[in-house]
Amino acid sequence: MKTTQYAYLLISGNDDFSLEVVTQRLGILPTATWKIGDSVQPNNPRNLLEHSYTGWKYESAALETLETQEVLHPLLEVFQSKIDIINQLKEELTLDVQMELVIQIYDGHTPGLVIYPAFSKFLSEINAFLDIDMYAYSYDEPYRNNTHHIKGSTSKCPFH
């Protein structure tokens, strides 16, 4: 498996806000919505976790890439023309907006974290922060079990 990334814009805050109003005003269908108290995994009856807040979420596709811009730029394209509407919704409904970047690192293939000025400007204009979650998964066993000979002795070397 290769390193993957995805990003999403999350609108939350006032737990009584209408998800339908947000969808209608933005003119964008969310990839997920939930109300406070809804099941986190409604298709898994054994999981009793509930959402602790109401949320409206628009998520980009997960991509195998080392380029952060490849997952952030599509969100910018969708929401850049909606800055005024987002700010009106925040004010009228007492909402918060955040952007989330999720990076799943496999086999040490770490992406570069570059946030371009256009994206920074967008976040500033909607008074949102970028939260970056990184999940690093262990190296494959063959990397850890290679041996390296040093002056006639055998030692474990994780770099070969």
N, C-alpha and C positions, 0 to 999 in steps of 0.2 A: 504494500500500500504506500502511496506517496502522500506528501504533506498536502492537506486540504485547508481551504479557508472559505468562510462565508460571513456575511454581515447582515445586520438588520437594523431598522429604525423601530423604536418602541415608544409608544405614547401611553402614558399611565398617569396616575395621580389620584384625582378625585374618584373614589370608587363607585360613585353613582352616575358617572358620565355615560352618555348614550354612545355605544359603539357604532350604531347606525348613523348617527349625526356625523361622526368623524369620517366614516366611509363616504357618506353622501357629499359632504363639504370638500373633501380632498379629491373625490372622483377617482379613487384608487381602491381596488379590492385588496383587503389585507390577506396575508397568508395564514394568519391565525388571530383569533380574538378569544377573550375569556372574561368572565366576571369573577369578582372576589368570591371565594368559596367553591368555584367550579373545580372539578377533578383535574389534576395535572395530566393524568393519563386516563381519559374516560374509557378507552377500550381495554383497560387492564383493571379488572375489578379487585385484584389483590393489592394494587397501589392505592392507598388511602390518602395520599398527599393532595392538598387543596391549594389553589392559587391564593396568595395573601394580598393580592391587589387586582384591579381590573386592568386589562391590557389590550392594546391594538397593535399588531405587529406586521411589518412588511419585511420579508426576508429574501435575500438574493440566493441564487443557486450556489450550492457548494461546488467549488472548483479545485482541481488538483493544480496548484500553482504556488510559486514562491513570490509572486508579485501581488502585494497588498492592493495595489491600484485596480487590479482586475476584478476584485469583488466590491470595492468601495465606489468606483466610478458608476456602475449601473444604478446604485442607489441615488447618487447625485443627479443622474439624468432623470430619474423618476420624480424626485422631490424638489429640485432646484427652482422650478417654476411655482412651487406651492409655499414658498417662504411666508408670504403675507397670510395665507390661509392657516398655516401651522401656528403662526403667532397669534392670530385672532382666536383660534381654538384654545390655545394655552391660556389666554386672558379670560375668555368667556366661560370656560369649563374648569378652570384651575387645574391645568394639566402640566405634566413634565414630558420632555422629549429627550431621548438619548439614542446614541448610535452605538452599536455593539459590533466588534470585530472578533470572530472566533477563529483561532488558528489551531489546527491539530497537526503536530509535528511527528513525523515518522522517520526513523533511522537517522536522526540528526540533521535532516534537511530543513534548516531554519530559514524562513523568509526574511527579506529585508523589510523593515517597517518604515515606509516612506508615506508621509501624509502631505499631499500636494496643496499649494496655496488655495486653489479653488475649493477644495474640500474643507480646509480649515476655515475659510471665509463662510461657507455654508453653515458649518457648525456654530460659528460665532453669531451669524444672523438669526439663527433660531434658538440661541442661548442653550446649546446642547453640548454634552461632553461625549467623548469617544472612550468607551470602555473596551479594553483589549483583554480577552481571555485566551491564554495559551495552554494547550494540553500537550505535553511531551510524552510520547510513548517510547518504551525501552527499545534499545537496539536489538537487532536479531542476534540469536545465540552465536552464529559463526563469528561475528565480530568480537565477542567477548572471549571466545575460546581459542583464538589464534595464539600461537606461541612465538616468541621472539628469542633468538639465541644471543646472549650477551656474554662474551669472553668464556665460551665453553659451557655456560650454564643455561638452563631453560627458565624463562620467567614469563608470566602472563603479561601481555601488552594490549591494552584496549584500543590502541590506535591503528592496528593492522587488520 
